[in-house]
Amino acid sequence: MDQGTTGQDGTRAVIGARSMELVVGVTLMLVAAVVMFDSRRLGAGWGSDGPQSGYFPFFVGLILFVSGAVNFALALRTPPGHGGIFVERGQLKTVLQVLVPTVIYVIAIGFLGLYVASAVFIAYFMWRLGGYRGLKVPAVAILVPLALFMMFEVWFRVPLPKGPIETALGF
């Protein structure tokens, strides 16, 4: 990683742009390889009645693979430490303040259901990142999921993931 690079204000890079370009290139090639492999399994050729199921996904995967390879090759041509900064320490902290609670929220949906997890998620963000205090936090955190529950479950009759509280209430 290009940790020796410093930003405009003298902060050190956590991850350099060159490192991320290499990671993105490899990731694209891996995803594309999976798409192309599975497309071949489905049939990526031209049948008597037209293209087989995997024909178009195979070529989309091929385009992705070439794009990833070009990205990777261009990143290799950049000397280490000269690619610029992808993210500085302060920027990474800001991203993680949103990313970590969001990952926890997605996991919590499986245990608590969408509505309860959303209430906790909204309350946390309002209190921690929004700086809201008082009755605004519980009011919004309860009313927004309640409105969504009414809209989806009652009016549109679209079932969404429910947890133990909704099950106990008979929904």
N, C-alpha and C positions, 0 to 999 in steps of 0.2 A: 504494500500500500504506500501511497505517496505521502507519508506523514511528515516528511521534511518540508513540505510546501507550507508557506504561511499566507494568510489572507491580507487584505488591505489594512486591517486594524491590528495586524501582528498576531492574530490567533492562528493556532496550528490546525491544519486539516486533519480531520478524522479519517476521511477517505478522499483520495485523489480522483480526478475525472478519468485518468487513464485506467486506474484499477476498476472503476465502475464500467467503463467501456468494454474491458476484457470480460467482466462478469456477465454483462448484458449479451455480448456476442456469444459466449458459451451457452448461456441459458436459452437464447433464441435457437441455436443449433440443436440443443437437446430436445426442446419442445417440438421443433420441426421434424426431427428424426422420429419421434414418437408418432406424430401425425402421419408422416409418410409411411412408416412401418404398418400402422393400423389401416391406412388407406389401401395398401397392397393386400392386406388380409381381406378387405371388403371387395376388392377388385378395382384396380385403378386403370384398367384399360378401356378400350372401346369395344362394346359388344355389338351384336347384330341389330339391336334395337336402340343403340346410342351409347352414351357414356355410362359406365358402371357406377355403383354407389360411391366408390372411393376416388373416382377420376378427378373431380374438382378439388376435394380436400388434399389429394396428393400434390397437385400443382401449387396450391396455396402453401403447403408445407415446404415445397421446393423453393418457392420465393422467399419464405421466411428463413430457410437454411442459408441461402445465398446472402441474404441481408445480414444475418448474424455473422457469417464468415467474413464478409467485407468489413463489417464493424470491428470484428476481432483483429483482422489484418491491419486496418488503419490504426487501431490502438497500439498494436505491436510496433508500428513504425514511429510512434511518439516516444522519445527518450523518457525513461523514468524520472519523475520529478518535474517534467515540463508540460504536463497535460492540464494543469490548473487544478483548482479545488472543486470537488464535487459537493462536499458538505463540511462545514466547520463545526467545532464542538457545540457552540451555542445553537446553531441551526438544528443539529441532530437532537439536542435536548428538546427543542420545540416540537419537532416531528414525533419524538417518542412520547411526549406528553399527550398527544392525540392518538398515536398508534397503539400504545399499550392498553389504555382503557377500551379502545375499540375492539381489540382482539379479545379482551376479557368479556366484553359485551356479547360478542358473537358466540363465545363459548357458553356464557350464562343463559343464552336463549334456549339451549338444549336442556337446561336444568330448571330454569325458572319460567320459561315461556317468553314469548315476545313482549307482552305488555308489561309484566313486572320488570323484566330486564331493561326495557326501554325507560320505565319510570326511574330506575336507579341510575341509568346512563345519563338521562337528561338532568337529574338532580346533581350528579357529580360534576358534569360540565358547567352547569350554571353556577354552582358554588365554587369549584376549584379554578376554572379557567375564566368564567364570566364575572366572578367577583360579586354575584348576587347574594343577598342575605335576606333574612326575614321570611315572611310568608310567601313571597314570590316563588321561591324554589319548590316547596312542596305543592303549591297550587298548580304551577305549570307541569311539574313532574307527574302529577296525578291526572290532570285534565287532558293533556295531550294523548297519553295512551288510552284514556277512557273514550275520548272522541274517536280515536282510531278503532277501538274495539267496537263502538257503536256502528261506525261506518262499514267496517269489513264484516264483522260477525253478524250483526243484526240486519243492516239494510242491504248489503250486497250478498250476504250469506257465503262469504269466502272464508273458509277456516284457515287460521294461521296458527303457528305453534303455540300451544298452551302449556302452562306449568301446573304445579300442584294447587295453587290458589284458584285458578279458573276451574280445575277439575272438582275441587271441593265445593265450588259455587254451582256446579251442575252444567258447566259449559264444555 
